[in-house]
Amino acid sequence: MEYKNFTSLPPEEEQSFVVYERTSIESGKKALTLGAICGAVVGVLAIVFYMAFDPPKNAHAVESESELSEDTAPAKAGPAPAPVEEAAAAEGEAPAAESEAPAAEG
């Protein structure tokens, strides 16, 4: 790699800094390589740990309905309440929409 003038110093003095520039470039390459290796190792370890261990079981979760006893089973709900219009018709009253009809014309 050819090093170019990177300061305003005379070329003779600037050549004395080439050693530091070379060291800086080599250190950057080593750091990048070491970082990539460490990242790969951590990634592989994460995958190994994920695959090696089973997830913890939830003690509160119920796996099937057969495990429910009558004490813990939810109460059975009764029939659903009838809509308001059907309840009014069953009692003999007219639904609200019909009771607001205009009076007979005449």
ROTIMI-900766 format. One record per residue (C-alpha): residue number from 1; residue in one letter; x, y, z. Coordinates in pm, whole numbers. Layout:
  nr rest     c1     c2     c3
 NUM    A      X      Y      Z
...
% end
This chain:
  nr rest     c1     c2     c3
   1    M      0      0      0
   2    E    131    338    -93
   3    Y    106    611    167
   4    K     34    960     46
   5    N     95   1296    199
   6    F   -173   1347    461
   7    T    -39   1653    643
   8    S    106   1987    552
   9    L    450   1882    676
  10    P    740   1842    439
  11    P    761   1492    282
  12    E   1075   1401    482
  13    E    903   1462    816
  14    E    580   1305    699
  15    Q    759    977    621
  16    S    830    940    991
  17    F    452    908   1051
  18    V    406    623    802
  19    V    487    374   1078
  20    Y    192    499   1285
  21    E    -42    495    986
  22    R     55    135    905
  23    T      9     33   1270
  24    S   -333    199   1276
  25    I   -450     13    963
  26    E   -321   -322   1092
  27    S   -486   -268   1431
  28    G   -816   -190   1260
  29    K   -799   -513   1060
  30    K   -719   -717   1373
  31    A  -1006   -555   1565
  32    L  -1252   -626   1285
  33    T  -1139   -989   1261
  34    L  -1156  -1039   1638
  35    G  -1501   -877   1653
  36    A  -1634  -1103   1377
  37    I  -1497  -1413   1550
  38    C  -1646  -1315   1888
  39    G  -1981  -1237   1726
  40    A  -1987  -1576   1553
  41    V  -1901  -1756   1879
  42    V  -2177  -1574   2069
  43    G  -2425  -1653   1790
  44    V  -2337  -2022   1790
  45    L  -2362  -2038   2171
  46    A  -2702  -1869   2162
  47    I  -2830  -2125   1911
  48    V  -2687  -2414   2114
  49    F  -2849  -2290   2436
  50    Y  -3180  -2232   2260
  51    M  -3183  -2584   2115
  52    A  -3040  -2764   2421
  53    F  -3291  -2660   2686
  54    D  -3667  -2709   2693
  55    P  -3877  -2404   2776
  56    P  -4005  -2397   3134
  57    K  -4357  -2529   3185
  58    N  -4620  -2283   3298
  59    A  -4758  -2414   3625
  60    H  -5078  -2215   3577
  61    A  -5158  -2341   3228
  62    V  -5407  -2624   3186
  63    E  -5309  -2867   2914
  64    S  -5647  -3035   2860
  65    E  -6003  -3012   2982
  66    S  -5983  -3359   3135
  67    E  -5749  -3214   3398
  68    L  -6018  -2972   3513
  69    S  -6208  -3096   3812
  70    E  -6560  -2989   3892
  71    D  -6424  -2754   4156
  72    T  -6204  -2567   3911
  73    A  -6430  -2589   3606
  74    P  -6597  -2262   3512
  75    A  -6968  -2242   3587
  76    K  -7190  -2334   3293
  77    A  -7366  -2031   3155
  78    G  -7742  -2037   3119
  79    P  -7924  -1961   2796
  80    A  -7836  -1633   2635
  81    P  -8077  -1350   2717
  82    A  -8338  -1278   2449
  83    P  -8303   -958   2250
  84    V  -8521   -669   2362
  85    E  -8756   -685   2060
  86    E  -8830  -1055   2110
  87    A  -8892  -1000   2481
  88    A  -9133   -715   2408
  89    A  -9318   -922   2146
  90    A  -9345  -1210   2392
  91    E  -9505   -977   2647
  92    G  -9752   -842   2392
  93    E  -9599   -500   2357
  94    A  -9509   -346   2025
  95    P  -9139   -293   1953
  96    A  -9009     59   2003
  97    A  -8976    124   1629
  98    E  -9346     57   1566
  99    S  -9469    257   1864
 100    E  -9313    574   1728
 101    A  -9505    552   1398
 102    P  -9706    866   1311
 103    A -10074    874   1397
 104    A -10334    779   1136
 105    E -10376   1038    866
 106    G -10714   1183    831
% end
